[in-house]
Amino acid sequence: MQHTHVIWKALLFAVLWQMTMAVGHTQGLDLLNLQQNMPMRMQDAYAIPEHALNVDLAIDVGVNDRSSDWLQTRTQVEYGIAPGLQGVVGLRSVWSDYDETGNGDIYVEILKQIYETPRDALAAEIKLNFPTGQDYARADTSIPGFNFVVDPRQEEIDFWLGAVYTRVLQKPARTRLHAQVQRGFINSAPRGADPNRWFLSLGADHLIAPDTLLMANLWWEESAKLTATDSMALQVGLRKRQTSRLIWAVSLNLGLGWELADCGGALSAQYGF
């Protein structure tokens, strides 16, 4: 398995190298171009410009009263493959006192605009997650003389299919609505977990200043455990363009039945080459 991890990480390096060699001169980052989990679970239906290359880093923290606080980071590269077509390659890291499964996983995303008008846009997306990271399945030693591995994940590739719709309510794009739906096929799910899950998101953003965007989002996701309740959270955040090449963002997250946390926060930075 370790050999497979090395192969996937070598392929990731090769892809990033090719993207860097093909990059063109950026005209400056677009404050209105939202990326999933950077730092909120919300995005718009617009791809970045052709040959544009951005690097994103996000830090996400969750706390709860069940002694399972966690911190995760995402480092990803976005590249404009063609007009209306965007690719993403990223790495996820997790630190937790309960479960760090997925720490070191590599993911790839493709977003393709289906249509765009001055008032709205629709895009289709696909995401692949490769199990290159760790599996922190726990050992059950409750029975003397026996040692059971509890809920190990399968060494399979997960993928999601989805669509994103953006509606401009106020021109020039000062207020927008975003709707997103995803269907996940979690082939690596442990036995007894739900391998097929829905994700829904409804968000809005408003340009409160030329370089500052106010964002709000409500998302719902089916639970990974068949016996657990589904997750829902409300997110509120700000996205600020510091320079033509640097944008940072911050969000606060309130769990409304969130499976992983009662509350949390996230911080992200985006740099354009």
N, C-alpha and C positions, 0 to 999 in steps of 0.2 A: 504493500500500500504506500509505503514511503517513496518508492520509486515512481509511482503514479503522481504523487504530489510534486515531485521534482519536475516531471514532464510538464504538468499544467503550469507551473510557475515559470518554466523556461519559455513556454508558448506565450504567456502573458508578457514577458519581457520583450519577446520578438514583436508582438503586436504594438506595444508602446513605442518601440524603436521606429517601426515603420510609420506610425502616426506622427511622431516627432519629425521625421524626415519629410513628410508630405505637408506639414503645416504651412499655411500662408500667413501674411501679415494681418493681425487682428485690427478691427476698427474700433475696438473698445467693447467691454462687456455690456450686455443688455440687462439692465436692472429688472426688466419684466420677464426674463427667461427663467422659469422656476424648474429646479431639478428635484426629483423624488429623494426624500430623506436629507435634504440639504437646506435647512435642518428639519423641515416639516414633511409629513407624509402627504405631500400635495405637489402637483406639477401642472404645467400648462400644456397645450396641444401644439406648441411651436418648437421646431428644431433649431439648433444653433446654426449660424451661417456656414456655407460650404468651406471646408479647409480650416475652420476655426478650431483652436485647441485650448481647452480649459482644464484646470486641475482643481478639484474640490477636496476639502477636508472637513469632516463633521465629527463632533464629539457629543454623544448623547448619554444622559444620566437618568436613571430611574430609581426611585426609592419607594419602599412600602413598609408595612408593619409585619411582614412575614419573614423577616431576616433573609431576604434574597435581593438586596440592592445590587445594581449592576451598572457598568459603564461600557459603552461600545464606541468604536470609531469606524468611520468609513473614509477611505482614500480612493478617489476615482478620477479617471481621465475621460473627458468628453471630446468627441471629434465629429466635425461636420463632414460626413462621407460624401454627400451630394445635396443639392437643394431639397429641403424638406426631409432629409434623412440623417439621423444622428445615431452615433454609436457610443457606448459607455463601457469601460472596463474598470473594475474596482476590486478592492480588498477590504474585508470586514474583520475587525478584531473585537473580542469580547473579554471583559474581566468581570467575574461574578463570584460570590461566595457560595453559589448553589449550582449553577449550570453554565459552562462555557462552551457548549457544543456549537460548532460553527466558527470558532476562533481561528482565523486564517483562511476562510473560504474565499474563493474568487468568483465574481459574478460578471456577466456580460449582458448588456441591454441594447435593444434596437428600438428606436422610435421613428415611425414613418407617418408623415402628414398625408391624410387622405384628401382633404380639401381645405381651403382657406379663403375667406371673404373678409372685407373690412370689418364685419361685425362678429364673426365667429370662426372657429377652426375645429377640426376633428382629426385625431391621430390614432393609429394602432400601435401597440407596443408588445414586445416579447422580452422576457428576462430569463436567463439561465443561471443557475447557481451550481458551482462545482464543489464537491465535498473534499476540497484540498486541505481543510483545517482539521481541528481536533474533534474527537467524539468523547465527551466527558460523561459517558454512561456510568452510572454508579454501581458499585458492587454491594450486594445485599448479603450481609454476614449475620443476619438475625437468627439463623438456624445454626447451632454449633456443628462444626465439621463440614459445612457447605458454604460455597461462595458463588452467588449468582450475579451475573451482569444484568442490570436492570435497564430496559429501554435503550439498547444500542441502536444507533441510526443505521440505515442501509447505505451502502456505498453506491448511490445512484444520483443522477443529475436531476435537480428540481427545475421546473420551468413554470412561468406564468404567462398567460395571454390576457391582454387588456385593451381598453380604449380610454382616451382622454378627450373631453370636450371643453372648450373655452368660449365664453360669450362675453363680448364687450358691451357693457351697459352705458358707459359714458365716454365719449370721444374727447380728446385723443387718448384712449386706453387708460383713463384715470381710474375706472372701476371695472373689475372683471369678475366673472363667476367661473369656477372650474369644477367639473364633475369627472370622476374617475371610477372605473370598475375593472377588477382583475379577478381572474380565476386561476388559482394556483394548483399545480399538480405536484405534490411534495413526495416524490418517489423515495426520498431518503427517510421518510417518517418511520419512527419505530413501530413495531407491531402493536396494534391496539390504538394507534393514533389515527386521526382523520387525515388521509392523504390528499383530499380535495377540499379546498377552502376558497371562500369568496372574500373579497376585500372591496369596500365601497368608501368613497371619499367625496365630500362636498365642501368646497372652500371658496374664499373670495379674497381679493386684494384691492387696495386703493392707494393711489399715489398721493401721499400727503405733503410731499415736497419733491422738487425735481430729482433729488438723489435718495429719497427715502420711500419705501413701500411698506404699508401696513398690511398684515396678512392674518387670516383666521381660517380655521379648518376643523371639520368634524369628521372623524373616520370610524368605521366599524369593520371588524374582522372576525371571521369564524374561528372558534377555538381550535388549537391543535389537539386538544384532548377531548375525546368523545363525552367525557363526564363533566367537563368544565363549562362555565358560561362563556359566551362570546365576549370579545373585547371591544370597548368603545372609548374614545378620548377626544377632548377638545383642545385645540392648539391655537395659540395666539403668538404672533411674532413680528419682528421688524427686519427688513432687508435694506442695507445701506451701501451705496456706492462710494467708496473712499477715494479711489482714483479711477481712471479709465480702464485700468487693468485689475483692480482689486475691489471685490464686494464681500462684505461680511454680513452675517445674519444671526439672529438669536430668537429662540422661541421658548415659551412656557407650556407645559403639557399637564392637563388635568384629567386623570383617569375617571371615566364614568362606567366603572366595571371593567377596567383594564386588567387583563390577566397578568401582565408582567409588573405593573407598578401602580401605585396610587397617584403619584405625581412625578414630574421630572422636568428636565430642561435640556436644551441643545444649543450648540454654537457651531457655526460653520464659516468657512472662508473659501472664496473662489478667486482664482488667478487666471488671467487670460494671457496667452503667449502671442 
